[in-house]
Amino acid sequence: MDKIVSLTPEERLEKLKNSPPPELKEIPLSKLAYPNFQRKRDEQHVKKILRSDPTHIDLGVLTVVPNGSGKYWVVDGGHRDGVHDAIGLKKAWCIIYHGVSYEDACKAFVKGNSGKRVSGIDKWRASREMRNPETLMVDKIMKDADWGVSGLDAGRFRVTQSPKTLASLAAEGNLASVLTFINAIWPSAKSRVVGTRTFLVGVSIFIDAYYAMRNRVPIDHLIRKMKKISAGKVKADAAGMHTHQDMKAAIAIAAVLAKHYNKNLGDKKRISTDLLNGKIGLIK
């Protein structure tokens, strides 16, 4: 088990001050470990590196930090580690940074890979490992609603590829309602049916309009009126109403949801497209 110790900023600075300088050293591959913030190694990318020039492979140097358990966390160079292993090498040259806390190793991973193959989910994972308050708050909301971020928690049956959108909806105070609404209306959506940023934003716009009309009443009423609609139908109906611009697509999805709600309403309190017009100004 890796030894993970959370330190305050002051403790992290003091640890760095009292640590030896970085060193270049050859380390056995068996001594390399992968912390939770690291992305899963893409074996196809390793093969691509090997195919690029089999006669001259630039193995490079890995960036590592001691993990407190006799091994080294790989902060940068996971694919290079894979190349070493693939060609039968038992050791790799590494730059070892001493005195680096787990939190700072997370930050170094994100910064060092920001221009490379690091997805929003990879950054989300690192942010959660850093105990970022906003990330932890969103993560709790998602757990309560039985949602998961793809690539983080394999056991959860719903996923989304949109960490930034989740954080944005949470900041607006709308994330819990959006997830509750989707869960209640599409309980059979087991995987990525609603796993897009555009769909989440569209549902959020619709729920904002609903709340404006209903004076923030619980969404039970809304759910009862929307039982027969499906995520696939919403996307299909919205397809002819927008260009490929994300926000226009989201607004079109909101408009389809409003139309379906009004059709099944049975009372006089309808969601007016004027509410959507006032919010965004693009629905005609």
Residue frames relative to the residue before (quaternion, step in Angstrom):
aa qw qx qy qz dx dy dz
M 1.0000 0.0000 0.0000 0.0000 0.00 0.00 0.00
D 0.4268 -0.6965 0.5125 0.2646 3.57 -0.81 1.00
K 0.3877 -0.7132 0.5398 0.2227 3.52 -1.07 0.79
I 0.0242 -0.8084 0.5870 -0.0369 3.58 -0.40 1.25
V 0.0081 -0.7982 0.6006 -0.0465 3.55 -0.59 1.17
S 0.2586 -0.7676 0.5688 0.1429 3.56 -0.72 1.08
L 0.1010 -0.8121 0.5747 0.0073 3.56 -0.81 1.09
T 0.5078 -0.6029 0.5101 0.3442 3.54 -1.23 0.46
P 0.6632 -0.4953 0.3560 0.4338 3.64 -1.17 0.34
E 0.6401 0.5240 -0.3268 0.4570 3.60 1.02 -0.78
E 0.6654 0.4961 -0.2977 0.4716 3.58 0.95 -0.87
R 0.6336 0.5305 -0.3341 0.4533 3.58 1.03 -0.76
L 0.6558 0.5088 -0.3080 0.4650 3.59 0.97 -0.88
E 0.6557 0.5139 -0.3080 0.4595 3.57 0.94 -0.88
K 0.6381 0.5327 -0.3228 0.4526 3.56 1.03 -0.81
L 0.6534 0.5080 -0.3101 0.4679 3.57 0.99 -0.83
K 0.6436 0.5441 -0.3228 0.4307 3.60 0.94 -0.90
N 0.7660 0.3872 -0.1855 0.4784 3.55 0.98 -0.88
S 0.5752 0.5983 -0.3722 0.4155 3.60 1.26 0.22
P 0.5717 -0.5837 0.4370 0.3761 3.61 -1.16 0.47
P 0.6081 -0.5647 0.4025 0.3864 3.60 -1.20 0.41
P 0.6692 -0.4749 0.3622 0.4420 3.60 -1.25 0.23
E 0.1036 -0.7960 0.5934 0.0594 3.56 -1.14 0.59
L 0.3608 -0.6981 0.5776 0.2212 3.54 -1.22 0.61
K 0.1297 0.8070 -0.5530 0.1614 3.55 -0.62 1.13
E 0.4032 -0.6782 0.5558 0.2618 3.55 -1.17 0.63
I 0.0765 -0.8231 0.5624 -0.0176 3.57 -0.62 1.16
P 0.5012 -0.6379 0.4841 0.3279 3.64 -0.94 0.79
L 0.5484 -0.6274 0.4363 0.3396 3.59 -0.96 0.82
S 0.6139 0.5728 -0.3432 0.4211 3.57 1.12 -0.64
K 0.6627 0.4990 -0.2995 0.4713 3.57 1.26 -0.34
L 0.5718 0.5863 -0.3801 0.4299 3.59 1.30 -0.05
A 0.0716 -0.7957 0.6014 0.0005 3.57 -0.97 0.92
Y 0.3221 -0.7516 0.5501 0.1694 3.54 -1.22 0.55
P 0.3191 -0.7645 0.5312 0.1775 3.59 -0.56 1.17
N 0.7001 -0.4931 0.3244 0.4018 3.56 -1.27 0.29
F 0.6596 0.5194 -0.3340 0.4284 3.60 1.07 -0.59
Q 0.5622 0.6130 -0.3972 0.3878 3.62 1.18 -0.32
R 0.4618 -0.6572 0.5192 0.2921 3.55 -1.12 0.67
K 0.5767 -0.5653 0.4552 0.3751 3.54 -1.26 0.39
R 0.4891 -0.6796 0.4588 0.2974 3.57 -0.88 0.91
D 0.3313 -0.7339 0.5670 0.1735 3.55 -0.96 0.97
E 0.2954 -0.7962 0.5015 0.1651 3.58 -0.20 1.28
Q 0.5946 0.5569 -0.3727 0.4444 3.60 1.13 -0.52
H 0.6324 0.5169 -0.3297 0.4736 3.58 1.10 -0.69
V 0.6011 0.5442 -0.3503 0.4689 3.58 1.07 -0.71
K 0.6681 0.4957 -0.2995 0.4672 3.60 0.91 -0.92
K 0.6209 0.5434 -0.3387 0.4522 3.57 1.07 -0.73
I 0.6299 0.5205 -0.3270 0.4748 3.58 1.01 -0.80
L 0.6681 0.5095 -0.2973 0.4536 3.57 0.94 -0.89
R 0.6875 0.4804 -0.2818 0.4659 3.60 1.05 -0.75
S 0.5358 0.6718 -0.4021 0.3161 3.60 1.13 -0.57
D 0.7575 -0.1957 0.1437 0.6061 3.59 0.94 -0.85
P 0.2224 -0.8363 0.4863 0.1211 3.59 0.20 1.28
T 0.6672 0.5159 -0.3098 0.4390 3.60 1.15 -0.55
H 0.7985 0.1193 -0.0646 0.5865 3.59 1.20 -0.39
I 0.0344 0.8121 -0.5770 0.0798 3.56 0.00 1.31
D 0.3064 -0.7420 0.5699 0.1754 3.54 -0.74 1.08
L 0.2409 -0.8199 0.5053 0.1199 3.57 -0.16 1.28
G 0.2672 -0.8003 0.5028 0.1878 3.56 1.13 -0.54
V 0.4650 -0.6466 0.5345 0.2828 3.52 -1.40 -0.19
L 0.3525 -0.7310 0.5461 0.2079 3.58 -0.98 0.83
T 0.3024 -0.7124 0.5981 0.2082 3.57 -1.22 0.53
V 0.0544 0.8187 -0.5640 0.0935 3.57 -0.65 1.13
V 0.1531 -0.7470 0.6335 0.1315 3.54 -1.35 0.30
P 0.5409 -0.6081 0.4541 0.3627 3.63 -1.03 0.67
N 0.3003 -0.7935 0.5041 0.1614 3.58 -0.90 0.89
G 0.5764 -0.6256 0.3668 0.3767 3.58 1.27 0.14
S 0.7206 0.3903 -0.2410 0.5199 3.59 1.30 -0.05
G 0.6903 -0.4971 0.2747 0.4483 3.55 1.18 0.55
K 0.6993 0.3927 -0.2723 0.5317 3.57 1.28 0.04
Y 0.4111 -0.6988 0.5321 0.2441 3.56 -1.33 -0.06
W 0.3643 -0.7064 0.5622 0.2286 3.55 -0.92 0.93
V 0.3409 -0.7129 0.5751 0.2118 3.57 -0.95 0.88
V 0.1861 -0.7909 0.5779 0.0763 3.57 -0.56 1.21
D 0.7836 -0.0386 0.0443 0.6185 3.57 1.06 -0.78
G 0.6983 0.4710 -0.3338 0.4232 3.57 -0.89 0.93
G 0.2778 0.8000 -0.4960 0.1916 3.59 1.17 0.41
H 0.6738 0.4766 -0.3013 0.4775 3.58 0.99 -0.77
R 0.6117 0.5278 -0.3484 0.4752 3.58 1.11 -0.64
D 0.5899 0.5470 -0.3545 0.4766 3.58 1.10 -0.68
G 0.6603 0.5167 -0.3005 0.4547 3.58 0.98 -0.89
V 0.6326 0.5219 -0.3277 0.4692 3.57 1.06 -0.74
H 0.6125 0.5448 -0.3421 0.4594 3.59 0.97 -0.84
D 0.6832 0.4969 -0.2775 0.4575 3.53 0.87 -1.03
A 0.6680 0.5352 -0.3011 0.4203 3.59 0.95 -0.94
I 0.7484 0.3716 -0.2258 0.5007 3.60 1.02 -0.69
G 0.6315 -0.6168 0.3012 0.3606 3.55 1.27 0.38
L 0.4457 0.6747 -0.4793 0.3412 3.61 1.17 0.30
K 0.3394 -0.7624 0.5225 0.1748 3.56 -1.04 0.75
K 0.7709 0.2513 -0.1435 0.5674 3.58 1.27 -0.34
A 0.1353 -0.7714 0.6145 0.0948 3.57 -1.27 0.37
W 0.4582 -0.6529 0.5236 0.2993 3.54 -1.13 0.67
C 0.0328 -0.8141 0.5777 -0.0491 3.54 -0.85 1.03
I 0.3054 -0.6641 0.6366 0.2458 3.53 -1.30 0.49
I 0.1723 -0.7986 0.5730 0.0648 3.56 -0.65 1.15
Y 0.1445 -0.7724 0.6152 0.0631 3.56 -0.78 1.08
H 0.2221 -0.8015 0.5467 0.0968 3.54 -0.52 1.20
G 0.8051 0.3241 -0.2185 0.4460 3.54 -1.23 0.49
V 0.4829 0.6602 -0.4381 0.3727 3.58 1.24 0.30
S 0.3719 -0.7348 0.5250 0.2148 3.58 -0.76 1.06
Y 0.6724 -0.4822 0.3712 0.4215 3.55 -1.29 0.27
E 0.6460 0.5304 -0.3170 0.4481 3.58 0.97 -0.88
D 0.6873 0.4738 -0.2859 0.4705 3.57 0.94 -0.89
A 0.5950 0.5458 -0.3609 0.4667 3.58 1.15 -0.57
C 0.6023 0.5477 -0.3400 0.4707 3.60 1.09 -0.75
K 0.6789 0.4969 -0.2870 0.4581 3.56 0.85 -1.03
A 0.6478 0.5243 -0.3152 0.4540 3.57 0.98 -0.86
F 0.6181 0.5454 -0.3374 0.4545 3.58 1.05 -0.75
V 0.6863 0.4762 -0.2889 0.4677 3.59 0.83 -0.98
K 0.6865 0.4854 -0.2894 0.4576 3.60 0.86 -0.95
G 0.7005 0.4889 -0.2762 0.4405 3.57 0.89 -0.93
N 0.7624 0.3499 -0.1883 0.5107 3.57 1.16 -0.53
S 0.3455 0.7923 -0.4640 0.1938 3.59 1.27 0.06
G 0.7486 0.3682 -0.2230 0.5042 3.60 1.06 -0.61
K 0.6236 0.5494 -0.3275 0.4495 3.56 1.29 0.14
R 0.7732 -0.3635 0.2675 0.4456 3.53 -1.24 -0.55
V 0.3596 0.7163 -0.5170 0.3005 3.59 0.71 1.06
S 0.2678 -0.7882 0.5375 0.1344 3.57 -0.55 1.17
G 0.6884 -0.4392 0.3683 0.4444 3.53 -1.34 0.06
I 0.6324 0.5371 -0.3295 0.4506 3.57 1.07 -0.72
D 0.6153 0.5324 -0.3446 0.4681 3.59 1.04 -0.76
K 0.6731 0.4858 -0.2940 0.4738 3.57 0.94 -0.90
W 0.6086 0.5468 -0.3436 0.4611 3.58 1.09 -0.74
R 0.6447 0.5269 -0.3207 0.4516 3.57 0.93 -0.91
A 0.6690 0.4907 -0.2968 0.4728 3.56 0.92 -0.93
S 0.6378 0.5305 -0.3245 0.4543 3.58 1.00 -0.82
R 0.6612 0.4934 -0.3122 0.4711 3.57 0.98 -0.78
E 0.6422 0.5178 -0.3193 0.4663 3.57 1.04 -0.74
M 0.6530 0.4921 -0.3051 0.4882 3.58 1.18 -0.53
R 0.4040 -0.7354 0.4459 0.3117 3.57 1.35 -0.03
N 0.1573 0.7983 -0.5567 0.1676 3.54 1.02 0.86
P 0.4908 -0.7067 0.4144 0.2966 3.64 -0.60 1.08
E 0.6494 0.5151 -0.3215 0.4579 3.59 0.96 -0.86
T 0.6615 0.5069 -0.3049 0.4610 3.59 0.92 -0.90
L 0.6660 0.4991 -0.3056 0.4625 3.58 0.92 -0.88
M 0.6300 0.5302 -0.3338 0.4589 3.58 1.03 -0.74
V 0.6642 0.4832 -0.3019 0.4839 3.59 0.92 -0.90
D 0.6374 0.5410 -0.3251 0.4421 3.57 0.97 -0.84
K 0.6461 0.5135 -0.3203 0.4650 3.59 1.01 -0.77
I 0.6287 0.5283 -0.3321 0.4641 3.58 0.97 -0.85
M 0.6767 0.5008 -0.2901 0.4551 3.56 0.94 -0.91
K 0.6318 0.5183 -0.3339 0.4697 3.58 1.01 -0.75
D 0.6464 0.5261 -0.3194 0.4510 3.57 0.95 -0.87
A 0.7325 0.4017 -0.2208 0.5033 3.58 1.09 -0.74
D 0.4485 -0.7132 0.4249 0.3312 3.59 1.35 0.06
W 0.4523 0.6311 -0.4854 0.4019 3.53 0.99 0.93
G 0.1036 -0.7816 0.6087 0.0886 3.55 -1.26 0.39
V 0.4348 -0.6474 0.5463 0.3057 3.56 -1.24 0.44
S 0.5240 -0.6655 0.4259 0.3180 3.58 -0.69 1.06
G 0.7970 0.2854 -0.2292 0.4804 3.54 -0.93 0.94
L 0.6696 0.4911 -0.3043 0.4667 3.59 1.25 -0.20
D 0.8242 0.0557 0.0464 0.5617 3.54 0.73 -1.09
A 0.2554 -0.8344 0.4704 0.1316 3.53 0.11 1.34
G 0.6364 0.5782 -0.3323 0.3876 3.60 1.12 -0.52
R 0.6286 0.5533 -0.3542 0.4162 3.61 1.12 -0.40
F 0.4212 -0.7682 0.4272 0.2235 3.57 -0.87 0.91
R 0.7183 0.3261 -0.2706 0.5518 3.61 1.20 -0.04
V 0.1000 -0.8124 0.5741 0.0198 3.54 -0.98 0.82
T 0.0556 -0.7630 0.6382 0.0862 3.52 -1.30 0.26
Q 0.3475 -0.7412 0.5411 0.1926 3.54 -1.12 0.68
S 0.6311 0.5923 -0.2889 0.4092 3.59 1.24 0.24
P 0.0645 -0.8444 0.5305 0.0385 3.64 0.52 1.06
K 0.6515 0.5160 -0.3316 0.4463 3.61 0.93 -0.82
T 0.6431 0.5175 -0.3229 0.4631 3.56 1.00 -0.79
L 0.6205 0.5417 -0.3395 0.4541 3.58 0.99 -0.82
A 0.6688 0.4953 -0.3028 0.4644 3.57 0.89 -0.92
S 0.6450 0.5242 -0.3193 0.4551 3.58 1.01 -0.81
L 0.6735 0.4856 -0.2979 0.4709 3.59 0.90 -0.90
A 0.6290 0.5247 -0.3367 0.4645 3.58 1.07 -0.68
A 0.6444 0.5246 -0.3210 0.4545 3.57 1.00 -0.82
E 0.6733 0.4702 -0.2886 0.4923 3.58 1.14 -0.63
G 0.4752 -0.6781 0.4320 0.3573 3.58 1.27 -0.16
N 0.5887 0.6264 -0.3290 0.3910 3.58 1.26 0.28
L 0.4822 0.7135 -0.4308 0.2699 3.61 1.18 -0.29
A 0.6630 0.5167 -0.3223 0.4354 3.59 0.82 -0.94
S 0.6626 0.5053 -0.3046 0.4614 3.59 0.95 -0.87
V 0.6358 0.5332 -0.3278 0.4517 3.58 0.97 -0.85
L 0.7024 0.4619 -0.2763 0.4657 3.58 0.82 -0.97
T 0.6298 0.5283 -0.3317 0.4628 3.59 1.01 -0.79
F 0.6402 0.5347 -0.3085 0.4572 3.56 0.98 -0.90
I 0.6926 0.4681 -0.2810 0.4714 3.58 0.82 -1.00
N 0.6350 0.5377 -0.3328 0.4438 3.60 0.93 -0.84
A 0.7117 0.4852 -0.2623 0.4350 3.56 0.86 -1.02
I 0.7357 0.4345 -0.2391 0.4613 3.59 0.98 -0.80
W 0.7958 0.1935 -0.1051 0.5642 3.59 1.04 -0.69
P 0.0033 0.8548 -0.5188 0.0090 3.63 0.63 1.06
S 0.6729 0.4923 -0.3128 0.4549 3.60 1.16 -0.37
A 0.4890 0.6547 -0.4435 0.3682 3.60 1.26 0.01
K 0.1283 -0.8686 0.4768 0.0410 3.54 0.15 1.31
S 0.8287 0.2013 -0.1056 0.5114 3.61 1.00 -0.47
R 0.8697 -0.1675 0.1201 0.4484 3.59 -0.68 -1.06
V 0.2474 0.8030 -0.5153 0.1688 3.58 1.18 0.39
V 0.7918 0.1945 -0.1021 0.5699 3.58 0.96 -0.82
G 0.3948 0.7711 -0.4303 0.2536 3.55 1.11 0.59
T 0.5492 0.6065 -0.4175 0.3953 3.59 0.95 0.74
R 0.6068 -0.5610 0.4333 0.3596 3.51 -1.22 0.63
T 0.6580 0.5406 -0.3166 0.4177 3.57 0.87 -0.95
F 0.6707 0.5016 -0.3110 0.4493 3.58 0.89 -0.89
L 0.6528 0.5138 -0.3166 0.4578 3.58 0.93 -0.86
V 0.6541 0.5004 -0.3134 0.4729 3.58 0.96 -0.84
G 0.6460 0.5306 -0.3202 0.4458 3.59 0.96 -0.85
V 0.6541 0.4963 -0.3072 0.4811 3.57 0.95 -0.87
S 0.6354 0.5381 -0.3266 0.4472 3.58 1.02 -0.80
I 0.6394 0.5139 -0.3227 0.4722 3.60 0.97 -0.86
F 0.6535 0.5201 -0.3082 0.4555 3.57 0.95 -0.89
I 0.6817 0.4776 -0.2965 0.4682 3.59 0.88 -0.92
D 0.5841 0.5536 -0.3705 0.4637 3.61 1.08 -0.60
A 0.6718 0.4886 -0.2932 0.4733 3.58 0.93 -0.92
Y 0.6320 0.5311 -0.3288 0.4587 3.58 1.03 -0.78
Y 0.6734 0.4924 -0.2954 0.4657 3.57 0.89 -0.93
A 0.6259 0.5364 -0.3416 0.4514 3.59 1.02 -0.75
M 0.6948 0.4657 -0.2654 0.4796 3.56 1.07 -0.78
R 0.7707 0.3738 -0.1836 0.4823 3.61 0.97 -0.85
N 0.4241 -0.7255 0.4522 0.2987 3.61 1.25 0.10
R 0.6826 -0.5463 0.2693 0.4039 3.54 0.87 1.11
V 0.2696 0.7430 -0.5682 0.2290 3.63 0.95 0.72
P 0.6502 -0.5070 0.3718 0.4266 3.63 -1.17 0.42
I 0.5104 -0.6900 0.4244 0.2886 3.57 -1.06 0.68
D 0.3359 0.7474 -0.5127 0.2565 3.64 1.20 0.21
H 0.6286 0.5409 -0.3245 0.4549 3.57 1.01 -0.88
L 0.6530 0.5206 -0.3046 0.4581 3.56 0.94 -0.93
I 0.6655 0.5185 -0.3047 0.4420 3.56 0.88 -0.98
R 0.6383 0.5380 -0.3323 0.4390 3.60 0.96 -0.83
K 0.7111 0.4657 -0.2567 0.4600 3.57 1.04 -0.78
M 0.7389 0.4346 -0.2123 0.4691 3.61 1.21 -0.33
K 0.3280 0.8174 -0.4439 0.1648 3.58 1.28 0.11
K 0.7450 0.4545 -0.2440 0.4230 3.59 0.96 -0.76
I 0.5830 0.5866 -0.3818 0.4127 3.59 1.22 -0.13
S 0.2080 -0.7763 0.5821 0.1237 3.59 -1.15 0.54
A 0.6324 -0.5399 0.3925 0.3930 3.55 -1.22 0.50
G 0.6415 0.5342 -0.3226 0.4461 3.57 0.99 -0.84
K 0.6533 0.5108 -0.3104 0.4647 3.59 0.98 -0.84
V 0.6285 0.5357 -0.3401 0.4499 3.57 0.96 -0.84
K 0.6799 0.4857 -0.2975 0.4619 3.57 0.85 -0.93
A 0.6549 0.5148 -0.3150 0.4548 3.56 0.98 -0.86
D 0.6745 0.4944 -0.2961 0.4615 3.59 0.91 -0.90
A 0.6931 0.4819 -0.2746 0.4604 3.57 1.06 -0.75
A 0.5014 0.7121 -0.4071 0.2753 3.58 1.21 -0.50
G 0.7442 0.4110 -0.2353 0.4711 3.59 0.98 -0.77
M 0.6327 0.5817 -0.3119 0.4050 3.58 1.28 -0.01
H 0.7906 0.2843 -0.1245 0.5279 3.59 1.16 -0.13
T 0.4746 -0.5884 0.5485 0.3573 3.52 -1.34 0.13
H 0.6786 -0.4829 0.3466 0.4316 3.57 -1.24 -0.23
Q 0.4394 0.6805 -0.4789 0.3383 3.59 1.22 0.06
D 0.5587 -0.6702 0.3764 0.3116 3.55 -0.75 1.09
M 0.7057 0.4725 -0.2940 0.4385 3.59 0.76 -0.97
K 0.6376 0.5085 -0.3357 0.4714 3.59 1.00 -0.73
A 0.6284 0.5240 -0.3314 0.4698 3.57 1.05 -0.73
A 0.6529 0.5117 -0.3139 0.4619 3.58 0.95 -0.85
I 0.6499 0.5097 -0.3152 0.4674 3.58 0.99 -0.83
A 0.6299 0.5286 -0.3334 0.4611 3.57 1.02 -0.77
I 0.6282 0.5193 -0.3282 0.4775 3.58 1.02 -0.76
A 0.6409 0.5176 -0.3189 0.4687 3.59 0.99 -0.86
A 0.6540 0.5221 -0.3123 0.4495 3.58 0.99 -0.82
V 0.6353 0.5188 -0.3247 0.4710 3.59 1.01 -0.79
L 0.6480 0.5106 -0.3163 0.4683 3.58 0.95 -0.86
A 0.6552 0.5082 -0.3133 0.4629 3.60 0.96 -0.86
K 0.6383 0.5297 -0.3216 0.4566 3.58 0.98 -0.83
H 0.6674 0.4902 -0.2999 0.4737 3.58 0.95 -0.89
Y 0.6319 0.5299 -0.3324 0.4576 3.59 0.96 -0.83
N 0.6796 0.4978 -0.2925 0.4526 3.59 0.82 -0.98
K 0.6330 0.5492 -0.3211 0.4411 3.57 1.05 -0.82
N 0.7737 0.3462 -0.1655 0.5041 3.57 1.01 -0.83
L 0.3930 0.7900 -0.4220 0.2085 3.54 1.28 0.10
G 0.1493 -0.8285 0.5253 0.1235 3.57 0.63 -1.07
D 0.7384 0.2473 -0.2423 0.5787 3.60 1.21 0.25
K 0.6760 -0.5573 0.3231 0.3577 3.57 -1.25 0.09
K 0.6049 0.5713 -0.3712 0.4122 3.62 1.20 -0.24
R 0.0313 0.8271 -0.5560 0.0761 3.52 0.05 1.30
I 0.4601 -0.6195 0.5448 0.3280 3.54 -1.26 0.46
S 0.2503 -0.7927 0.5422 0.1226 3.55 -0.54 1.17
T 0.5032 -0.6321 0.4891 0.3286 3.55 -1.06 0.72
D 0.5127 0.6293 -0.4227 0.4031 3.58 1.25 -0.28
L 0.6103 0.5449 -0.3540 0.4530 3.59 1.10 -0.66
L 0.6673 0.4703 -0.2964 0.4957 3.55 1.04 -0.79
N 0.6135 0.5467 -0.3428 0.4552 3.56 1.05 -0.76
G 0.6786 0.5049 -0.2920 0.4464 3.56 0.90 -0.95
K 0.6672 0.5072 -0.3115 0.4479 3.58 1.05 -0.69
I 0.8311 0.1888 -0.0582 0.5198 3.55 0.85 -0.99
G 0.3065 -0.7934 0.4783 0.2188 3.60 1.03 -0.78
L 0.6251 0.5656 -0.3420 0.4153 3.60 1.14 0.44
I 0.6219 0.5327 -0.3566 0.4498 3.63 1.17 -0.37
K 0.2268 -0.7760 0.5779 0.1117 3.54 -0.87 1.00
